Amino acid sequence: MKKAELMFIPFPAASHIVSMVEIAKLLTHRYPHLSATVLIIHSPFPSMTDSYIKSISAASTGTGGIKFLNLPPPQQTPDDPPAYKSSDDLVSPSIPKVRAAVAELSASPGSAPVAGFVVDLICTLMMDLAKELGLPSYVFVPSGAAFLGLVLHFQTLRDDHHRDVTEFTNSDAELVIPCFANPVPARVLPSFMVDKDGASTAILNSAKRLRESKGILVNTCVELESNTINTLNTNIGIDGTPPIYPVGPILNLTDDAQKGSSIMSAQKGSSIMSWLDDQPPSSVVFLCFGSMGSFSTNQVREIALALELSGRRFLWSLRMPPPSTVKNNIGFPTDYDNPEEVLPKGFLERTAGIGKVIGWAPQVAVLAHRAVGGFVSHCGWNSILESMWYGVPIATWPMYAEQQLNAFVIARELGLGVEIKIDYKDNGDLVNANEIERGIRGVMEGDEVIRKNVKEMREKIRKALTRDGSSYVSFGQFVQQMMCD
């Protein structure tokens, strides 16, 4: 078979990079005549993202025909950092660097011809470069099909019906949206889609470009989001929607240590797993809120009170909020040197027999452990897929990005979790202990229908990736189309 190279361009955030790297691995593993180059846009985020990129690059380079190329940072002075009002401001300066990288790759002796671009949903500006080079573009959506359906619908509202979608900011409206079985509360809409700061324009422009792509790969499967995918498929070729390829769940289930990025993290992980080994099956509720998840001292104390009231065994990943950040930079939570300073007095002593408070958590390994029976989650899409993969029901506590929409989908559309909150925003109103306890009890002791649904979904999404499974077949259809374009 003829050799070819695909250029993968993820958005420079760990959750986006990991999914696209897994797509590249899948491509080169199943089709050895194909190779992949992952172009890493320089990140304005702190060193946590940089260290993750370095570790995943080192682990993957030289295996399965994957290469990594870190694009140089934009020229700037320390006193004049670049301003990022939207994702386009980050992606646009990298276009000339990608052009140069493709030219250099194409000129390399013995290199395979470049067959096309696979760009992140947030990097669709790169499609203009692909068009300039006479190459097809495909878009990868690291979120679910529901989010894809939402952005396409809002782009239609803006461009075809001349609606100002920012009218839904802080609205109590319930919206009827194709792809959703239930009315969608405006309060679960991602803030970047409705705020008046330029981000809304950027994401809806990306949605418009989606319709110009040759196809859209989505990190989901038919079994998980059947109604949404079926609705999207009815629009293919009618409103400009290109073919949809559900190819998920695309997950990295083996490299938790990379996310911790140090020997110390591995040591902490060993201690955590030893503690879980001593707990009864399905007895522990796991609380973890992602790489950006942290709370105020008052909210931490409400969580602690809720855990005591519930009486449940718990493993709690408690992270310290970042300090005040410099202009145009984003801080990441870190581990507390002494968590007792934010916890209620005597909490650790009173719960020593049933609970463990930790910092960084090896999330995949924890969810895979037999002792874990429920997951209080920020509802990042990767975390949802990991939880479903291991059959762990979710109690939703979203914080930012599209997590509120994800929480709505999991709790109300799919019946795979319970609500603590579905519309909480980072630094939002205090969630009281009674609300949290109710969610913990619900996910650990509650609706047997939910537990049954999650158990069945675990089997379905795993089967989707096996030979002749829905996602396996869909990925093959994508490759076949790509080689014909």
Salt bridges, closest charged atoms under 4 A:
GLU5 OE2 - LYS67 NZ 3.03
GLU22 OE2 - LYS25 NZ 3.22
ASP120 OD2 - HIS16 ND1 2.84
GLU132 OE2 - ARG99 NE 2.90
ASP159 OD1 - ARG158 NE 2.74
GLU167 OE2 - ARG163 NH2 2.97
ASP172 OD1 - ARG187 NE 2.69
ASP239 OD2 - ARG211 NH1 3.44
ASP256 OD1 - LYS259 NZ 3.94
ASP277 OD1 - HIS369 NE2 2.68
GLU308 OE1 - ARG350 NE 2.87
ASP335 OD2 - LYS268 NZ 2.74
ASP335 OD1 - ARG319 NE 2.79
GLU386 OE2 - LYS259 NZ 3.90
GLU419 OE2 - ARG412 NE 2.72
GLU435 OE2 - LYS421 NZ 3.47
GLU437 OE2 - ARG441 NE 2.88
GLU445 OE2 - ARG312 NH1 2.98
GLU445 OE2 - ARG441 NH1 3.25
GLU456 OE2 - LYS452 NZ 2.72
GLU459 OE2 - ARG458 NH1 2.42
